[in-house]
């Protein structure tokens, strides 16, 4: 079985900050995870 890719703490914090920014600019709670978790 393949091991899952782990995200670094820096990557997690960056994603959380992006989601927070989106919520502050008017995105809904349902939209923020979908957009911020899309592959770069």
C-alpha positions as CSV (number, residue, x, y, z in Angstrom):
1,X,0.0,0.0,0.0
2,X,1.1,3.5,-0.7
3,X,1.7,5.9,2.1
4,X,-0.3,9.1,2.1
5,X,1.5,12.3,1.4
6,X,1.9,14.4,4.6
7,X,1.6,18.1,4.5
8,X,4.2,20.2,6.3
9,X,3.2,22.5,9.1
10,X,4.0,25.5,6.8
11,X,1.7,24.1,4.1
12,X,-1.1,23.7,6.6
13,X,-0.7,27.2,7.9
14,X,-0.6,28.7,4.4
15,X,-3.9,26.9,3.5
16,X,-5.6,28.0,6.7
17,X,-4.5,31.6,6.0
18,X,-5.8,31.4,2.4
19,X,-9.1,30.1,3.7
20,X,-9.4,32.9,6.3
21,X,-8.6,35.5,3.7
22,X,-11.3,34.1,1.4
23,X,-13.9,34.2,4.2
24,X,-12.9,37.8,5.0
25,X,-13.4,38.8,1.3
26,X,-16.9,37.3,1.2
27,X,-16.6,33.7,0.2
28,X,-19.0,31.3,2.0
29,X,-17.8,28.6,4.4
30,X,-18.7,26.0,1.9
31,X,-16.7,27.6,-0.9
32,X,-13.5,28.3,1.0
33,X,-12.2,24.7,1.5
34,X,-13.0,23.7,-2.1
35,X,-11.0,26.6,-3.6
36,X,-8.2,26.7,-1.1
37,X,-7.6,23.0,-1.2
38,X,-7.4,22.8,-5.0
39,X,-4.0,21.7,-6.2
40,X,-1.7,24.6,-7.1
